[in-house]
Amino acid sequence: MARPSKECKRRVQEHIRQHFPDMTDVKPTVSCLKSGGQTRHRFTFRKALPSSDGEKYKQIVHVTADQDGKVLKVAVSR
């Protein structure tokens, strides 16, 4: 499968930087999906963050982007 281009990675990182600043330093795992003859890339960002009561919880952000890096979908865990 095709790997995401540098431009695609840059655009996804910029989206993460703007909307999820706590995830900026996370290196995502990337998987490639074929959908309707097009390749899409799914970036998964995971990080343990402190909650308001002092405990830690795992935050997961999935970003699906096309070959050009246009963000198509974002899913966030609670």
C-alpha positions in Angstrom: 0.0 0.0 0.0 1.0 3.6 -0.6 2.6 5.5 2.3 1.4 9.0 3.1 3.4 11.8 1.5 5.4 14.4 3.5 2.7 16.9 2.5 0.0 14.6 3.8 1.8 14.1 7.1 2.5 17.9 7.4 -1.2 18.8 6.9 -2.4 16.2 9.5 0.2 17.4 12.0 -1.0 21.0 11.5 -4.6 19.9 12.1 -3.5 18.2 15.3 -1.5 21.2 16.4 -4.5 23.5 15.9 -7.3 21.3 17.4 -5.5 19.0 19.9 -2.4 20.8 21.2 -1.7 18.1 23.9 -1.1 15.6 21.0 1.4 17.7 19.2 4.5 15.7 20.4 2.9 12.3 19.7 4.3 10.2 16.9 1.2 8.6 15.3 0.8 5.1 13.9 -0.4 5.1 10.3 -2.5 2.6 8.4 -3.6 2.8 4.7 -7.1 2.1 3.6 -8.6 1.6 0.1 -12.0 3.1 -0.3 -13.8 3.5 -3.6 -10.5 3.2 -5.6 -8.9 5.9 -3.5 -6.2 5.5 -0.8 -6.9 7.0 2.5 -4.5 7.2 5.5 -5.6 6.8 9.1 -3.4 8.4 11.7 -3.8 7.3 15.3 -2.5 9.5 18.1 -2.4 8.1 21.7 -1.4 9.8 24.9 -2.0 9.4 28.6 -3.3 12.7 30.0 -4.1 13.8 33.5 -7.8 14.2 34.5 -9.3 16.8 36.8 -9.2 14.3 39.7 -5.4 13.6 39.3 -5.8 10.3 37.6 -4.5 9.5 34.1 -6.7 8.6 31.2 -5.7 7.5 27.6 -6.8 10.0 24.9 -7.0 8.6 21.4 -7.4 10.7 18.3 -8.0 9.1 14.8 -7.5 11.3 11.8 -8.5 10.0 8.3 -7.0 11.9 5.4 -6.9 11.5 1.6 -3.6 11.2 -0.3 -3.2 15.0 -0.4 -3.6 15.3 3.4 -7.1 16.8 3.3 -8.6 15.8 6.7 -11.8 13.9 6.0 -12.8 12.7 9.4 -11.7 13.0 13.1 -12.7 10.7 15.9 -11.8 11.3 19.5 -12.1 9.1 22.6 -13.7 10.6 25.7 
